[in-house]
Amino acid sequence: MENINERLKNLVKKVSSDEFYNNRGLANEVPFYIFDYDPKEEILIRHFVKNTFLPEFSEDNRLNAVEIDLFELLLESMRNDNILDKSFVLEEKKGTQFLYERLKKSFNSEIIIKYIEEKSRGKNLVVITGIGKVYPIVRTHTVLNNLQNIFDHTKVLLFFPGEYTSVDLRLFGFKDNNYYRAFRI
């Protein structure tokens, strides 16, 4: 079993490869990849994505990558709807569960996909992070299922703080849901 540092080094090699760029071996599947990791490694992963992974591809003439942090997307959506500051008061008055239910309705898959689509224009590699920071407001399988509708050739690499068995997603040890169309990388 590779340790996390070896897996990260191999990830850069795989993403740099002709096979990855040309979607070889996918058998007409969508080019969606999941890099799963122990949630204890979250800080290491955040540092790696920002300081190693994305800079590695900033000069690449084949891959044009963008990181989309779902938590940052949630905050941007709340700012745009003028509810970020109000949410603190709402949570204090009505409780966390009430706020969670409201956010889940307002930051739905349609909104998320719209933001991702806007931020990924002209990109051919979308790197999704922040899954753990928005759980349970946003569910991984919902994002991936909806991204299939807008991306067919754009590669999606999702950093997942849990386990992906190529059949189901287990976030923090809890079953998030079934998903089988992505490749574990």
C-alpha positions in Angstrom: 0.0 0.0 0.0 1.4 3.4 -1.0 1.7 6.1 1.5 0.0 9.4 0.8 3.2 11.1 -0.4 3.9 8.4 -2.9 0.3 8.5 -4.1 0.5 12.3 -4.6 3.7 12.0 -6.5 2.2 9.3 -8.7 -0.9 11.4 -9.2 1.1 14.2 -10.8 2.8 11.6 -13.1 -0.6 10.1 -14.1 -2.2 13.4 -14.8 0.8 14.4 -16.8 0.7 11.3 -18.9 -0.5 11.0 -22.5 -3.0 8.3 -21.4 -4.7 10.7 -19.0 -4.7 13.6 -21.5 -6.1 11.4 -24.3 -8.6 9.6 -22.1 -7.2 6.2 -23.0 -8.8 3.2 -21.4 -12.0 4.9 -20.5 -14.3 2.9 -22.9 -16.5 5.9 -23.7 -17.0 6.7 -20.0 -16.9 10.3 -18.7 -13.3 11.3 -17.7 -14.1 11.7 -14.0 -11.5 10.7 -11.5 -11.6 10.5 -7.7 -8.5 10.7 -5.5 -9.6 9.4 -2.2 -7.6 9.9 1.0 -7.8 9.6 4.7 -9.6 12.7 6.1 -6.6 13.0 8.6 -4.6 14.1 5.5 -6.9 17.1 4.7 -4.3 19.8 5.4 -1.6 18.0 3.4 -4.0 17.6 0.5 -5.0 21.3 0.5 -1.4 22.3 0.6 -0.5 19.8 -2.2 -3.3 21.0 -4.5 -2.5 24.7 -4.1 1.3 24.5 -4.0 2.3 21.5 -6.0 -0.5 20.1 -8.2 -2.0 23.3 -9.7 1.4 25.0 -10.3 2.6 21.8 -12.0 0.0 22.3 -14.7 0.1 26.1 -14.9 2.7 26.0 -17.7 1.3 22.9 -19.3 0.1 23.6 -22.8 -2.3 20.6 -22.9 -4.0 20.8 -19.5 -5.7 24.0 -18.4 -6.8 23.4 -14.9 -9.1 25.2 -12.4 -9.7 24.4 -8.8 -13.2 24.7 -7.5 -13.5 24.5 -3.8 -17.2 23.7 -3.0 -17.0 25.5 0.4 -15.8 28.7 -1.3 -18.5 28.3 -3.9 -21.1 28.1 -1.1 -19.7 31.2 0.5 -19.7 33.0 -2.9 -23.3 32.0 -3.5 -24.3 33.2 0.0 -22.6 36.5 -0.6 -24.3 36.9 -4.0 -27.7 36.2 -2.4 -26.9 38.7 0.5 -27.5 35.9 3.1 -24.0 35.3 4.5 -24.2 37.7 7.4 -27.8 37.0 7.9 -27.0 33.3 8.2 -25.2 33.8 11.5 -28.2 35.5 13.0 -30.5 32.9 11.6 -28.4 30.1 13.1 -28.3 31.8 16.5 -32.1 32.3 16.5 -33.4 29.1 14.9 -30.5 26.6 15.3 -27.9 24.9 13.1 -30.3 22.3 11.8 -32.7 25.0 10.5 -29.8 26.8 8.8 -28.6 23.6 7.3 -32.0 22.8 5.8 -32.2 26.4 4.4 -28.7 26.2 2.9 -29.4 22.8 1.4 -32.4 24.3 -0.5 -30.7 27.5 -1.6 -27.4 25.9 -2.6 -28.9 23.1 -4.6 -27.3 21.1 -7.4 -28.6 23.5 -10.1 -26.9 26.4 -8.5 -23.7 24.5 -7.9 -23.5 23.3 -11.5 -24.2 26.8 -12.8 -21.2 28.1 -10.8 -18.9 25.2 -11.8 -19.9 25.7 -15.4 -19.1 29.4 -15.3 -15.7 28.9 -13.5 -14.6 26.2 -15.8 -15.1 27.9 -19.1 -12.1 27.3 -21.3 -10.6 24.7 -18.9 -10.2 21.0 -19.7 -9.3 19.9 -16.1 -11.7 20.8 -13.3 -10.2 20.0 -9.8 -12.9 19.8 -7.2 -12.0 20.2 -3.5 -13.8 21.1 -0.3 -16.2 18.1 -0.4 -15.7 17.5 3.3 -16.2 21.2 4.2 -19.7 21.3 2.7 -20.9 17.9 3.8 -23.9 17.2 4.4 -25.2 20.3 2.6 -23.7 19.1 -0.6 -23.4 15.4 -1.5 -20.6 14.1 -3.7 -22.7 11.8 -5.8 -25.2 14.6 -6.6 -22.4 16.9 -7.8 -20.8 14.1 -10.0 -24.2 13.0 -11.4 -25.0 16.6 -12.4 -21.6 17.3 -13.8 -22.1 14.5 -16.3 -24.7 16.6 -17.9 -22.3 19.5 -18.7 -19.0 17.8 -19.1 -18.3 15.0 -21.6 -14.7 15.7 -22.5 -13.6 17.9 -19.7 -11.7 15.9 -17.1 -12.9 16.2 -13.5 -10.6 15.3 -10.6 -12.3 15.2 -7.3 -10.3 15.1 -4.1 -12.4 13.0 -1.7 -11.7 12.8 2.1 -12.9 9.2 2.5 -13.0 6.0 0.5 -14.1 5.4 -3.0 -14.5 1.7 -3.8 -15.5 2.3 -7.5 -19.0 1.5 -6.4 -19.8 3.7 -3.5 -18.5 6.8 -1.7 -17.7 6.7 2.0 -17.2 10.2 3.3 -15.6 10.2 6.8 -16.6 6.6 7.1 -20.3 7.2 6.3 -21.8 6.0 3.1 -22.4 9.1 1.0 -24.1 7.1 -1.8 -23.4 4.9 -4.7 -21.4 6.2 -7.6 -19.7 4.0 -10.2 -18.9 6.2 -13.2 -15.6 7.7 -11.9 -12.2 6.1 -11.8 -10.2 5.9 -8.7 -6.8 7.5 -9.4 
